[in-house]
Each structure stands twice: as structure tokens, then as C-alpha cells.
């Protein structure tokens, strides 16, 4: 997951989490055994910088932080069972 787009009118309503959960459900049906994301730490970032998702968004969905990329970025991964 590289970014999420939620229209300004729909923000702060849990839509990014719904999109993330939909991607998790979609991935094994198409042969994936993991889902990765590249979120940012919230810190003092303006809302425009949060389109990658936040570390908290991913960790609440059972992703693990695999690697920190500086103070503000991370690589997260969630292993999933393939369908079938």
C-alpha cells in the first residue's frame, strides 16, 4: 500500500482503515502472501503528508514494523494466508 486517497469531506471517519482492510481481503485472492505499507509517523506533519497512512493505522490492522526509514517513515508488513 503506497497511498490512500480519501476526499476531504470523508476524512476522519475511518475510511482509510476500511480501504486497508479491503486490500487485506483482496490480496490472498490474487496470490499474495503478504501486504506491505510505507506509512509515516504523525508527528507534526500536515494532513497532506498523511496520504501514505500512519504507522498506527497499519499496526492496528496487525501489521508489524519491519524497518524504520528515518524518524518519519517505516516499512510495515502483514503476512496473510493465500486463498485456496
C-alpha positions in Angstrom: 0.0 0.0 0.0 1.7 3.2 -1.1 -1.0 5.7 -0.5 -4.7 6.3 0.3 -7.0 8.8 -1.2 -9.9 9.9 0.9 -11.8 13.0 -0.2 -11.6 15.9 2.3 -15.3 15.5 3.1 -14.8 11.9 4.1 -11.7 12.2 6.3 -11.6 11.3 10.0 -14.3 8.7 9.5 -12.3 5.5 9.4 -12.3 5.2 5.6 -8.6 4.6 5.3 -8.9 1.7 7.7 -11.8 0.3 5.6 -9.6 0.6 2.4 -6.7 -1.1 4.2 -9.0 -4.0 5.3 -10.4 -4.3 1.8 -6.8 -4.6 0.4 -6.0 -7.3 3.0 -9.1 -9.3 1.9 -8.3 -8.8 -1.8 -4.6 -9.7 -1.7 -4.8 -13.5 -1.0 -7.5 -13.9 -3.6 -4.9 -12.8 -6.1 -1.9 -14.8 -4.9 -0.3 -12.5 -2.4 1.2 -13.9 0.8 1.8 -10.5 2.4 0.8 -6.9 2.2 3.3 -4.1 2.8 2.9 -0.5 3.5 5.1 2.6 3.8 3.4 4.7 6.4 4.6 7.9 8.1 4.8 8.9 11.8 2.2 11.6 12.5 4.5 13.9 14.5 3.9 17.5 13.3 3.0 16.6 9.8 0.3 18.4 7.9 -2.7 16.3 6.7 -1.4 16.5 3.1 1.6 14.3 4.2 -0.5 11.5 5.7 -1.7 10.0 2.4 0.7 7.1 2.9 -1.3 6.2 6.0 0.1 6.3 9.5 2.1 3.7 11.4 -0.9 3.4 13.9 -3.3 2.7 11.0 -1.2 -0.3 10.0 -0.3 -1.6 13.4 -4.0 -1.6 14.4 -4.6 -3.9 11.4 -1.9 -6.4 12.7 1.0 -5.1 10.6 4.5 -5.4 12.0 7.1 -2.7 11.6 9.8 -4.4 9.6 12.2 -1.4 9.2 12.4 2.2 10.2 13.3 4.5 7.4 14.4 7.6 9.3 12.4 9.2 12.1 9.3 9.7 10.0 9.0 6.6 7.8 8.6 2.9 8.2 8.2 -0.3 6.2 5.3 -2.5 7.6 4.2 -5.9 6.6 1.4 -8.3 7.4 1.7 -11.9 6.3 -1.6 -13.5 5.1 -2.7 -16.9 4.1 -3.3 -17.4 0.4 -6.8 -18.3 -0.7 -7.5 -21.8 -1.8 
